[in-house]
Amino acid sequence: MQFRDLISQYNALKGEMDQAIMEVVASSAYVMGPKIKEMEAAFADYASMKHCIACNSGTDALLLALMAWDVKPGDAVFVPSFTFFASAEVIAMQGATPVFVDVNPDTYNICVADLERKIEQTLKAGKLTPRVIIAVDLFGLPADFKAIRQVAEKHRLYVLEDGAQGFGGRINGKEACSFGDITTTSFFPAKPVGCYGDGGAIFTNNDEWAALMESYHIHGKGSDRYDNVRIGMNSRLDTIQAAILLVKLKAFKEYELTDVNKVAARYTEQLKDIVKTPIVPEGYYSSWAQYTIQVESKDIRTKLQETLKAHGIPTAIYYPIPMHRQTAFNYLNINDNLCPVSDRLADTVISLPIHPYLSEKEQDMICCAVREALK
Ligand SMILES: *Cc1c(COP(=O)(O)O)cnc(C)c1O
């Protein structure tokens, strides 16, 4: 059994996929070929956003957003402690200071009360200038953007939606990747919509920022191809990946997103009496980048993981070390007890296999094994 079965997906899409890939190969338009604009338009349309800029990874996408806002040393950027490293890494790459915020134990997303607290503390300390809130759509569930937006407006901060796992989610019918002043996503193969390698994209409705990020992602290009007007980077999406993503987006819209939601609903139905299953608040829709459950303790989790492994069922721990305990951030000298919920989750969460191609039979077997391990 696969944790995220990309082989079944490829087999389902094979005819169309092989043709799309071979067209690019035969055209020789490998870098910035016409499929890039087509893919950007299709993704912008899906998220109902004016601009989509394809780039080389979800990490670069976050970095490009911070570059457009000129986030720099002396700036504070607020980010949840319970996330993938890249969400916080990019802040330090810009020389700014990450301020870690705890998360909500039900949604795994940024805790708005703690966000307020951390902003107040930062202002009181007087050393850093608060600039940006990075809110992550963890495991496919959009963050609480209504409350986040209120805090951002009160303190005049930008909202950066890290939608690396969020593409396809919704709040009251509005698509994820539309909630930030700038939003980013990732096309890493295991994400809700993945390509066959690294890839990412940036969404915004702001023309000025879009123009800046368009420039930054191709060596700070100006209107003349060989007059570079700012220091940028090389972060283009390969044309071949754009062609792959067009095929994937079609399947995602037609059935994958619906199917993965059926899988999640079935898990919840079968497991809700024995573990803490994911909570999707009223009006929210998840794209199920992960199906993450919580158990009582680290020991129980270890036992559960071992039992599942013995049954040939792969699991994963997202994430075992919160950001405020990452070795790379030791230099910040942060107080250990700043994000107790993130600490607890790091010890008690475990993610089960989930993808649109998981059969009911496989799922029943997984649920049986979970029950057996926990009884
Ligand atoms: C995957 C991920 C990223 C980084 O995306 P890459 O394409 O791997 O660079 C950033 N943030 C979150 C929350 C992610 O899950």
The ligand as an SDF file (V2000), in Angstrom:
LIG
                    3D

 15 15  0  0  0  0  0  0  0  0999 V2000
    5.3810   21.6260    1.0090 C   0  0  0  0  0  0  0  0  0  0  0  0
    5.2420   22.8710    1.7990 C   0  0  0  0  0  0  0  0  0  0  0  0
    5.9850   24.0320    1.5140 C   0  0  0  0  0  0  0  0  0  0  0  0
    7.1090   24.0520    0.5390 C   0  0  0  0  0  0  0  0  0  0  0  0
    6.7950   23.6530   -0.7560 O   0  0  0  0  0  0  0  0  0  0  0  0
    7.9530   23.0460   -1.7040 P   0  0  0  0  0  0  0  0  0  0  0  0
    7.3090   23.0360   -3.0400 O   0  0  0  0  0  0  0  0  0  0  0  0
    8.2980   21.6990   -1.1920 O   0  0  0  0  0  0  0  0  0  0  0  0
    9.1030   24.0030   -1.6490 O   0  0  0  0  0  0  0  0  0  0  0  0
    5.7160   25.1700    2.2390 C   0  0  0  0  0  0  0  0  0  0  0  0
    4.7840   25.1970    3.1990 N   0  0  0  0  0  0  0  0  0  0  0  0
    4.0570   24.1120    3.5180 C   0  0  0  0  0  0  0  0  0  0  0  0
    3.0150   24.2000    4.5720 C   0  0  0  0  0  0  0  0  0  0  0  0
    4.2690   22.9010    2.8340 C   0  0  0  0  0  0  0  0  0  0  0  0
    3.5490   21.8200    3.1670 O   0  0  0  0  0  0  0  0  0  0  0  0
  1  2  1  0
  2  3  1  0
  2 14  2  0
  3  4  1  0
  3 10  2  0
  4  5  1  0
  5  6  1  0
  6  7  2  0
  6  8  1  0
  6  9  1  0
 10 11  1  0
 11 12  2  0
 12 13  1  0
 12 14  1  0
 14 15  1  0
M  END
$$$$
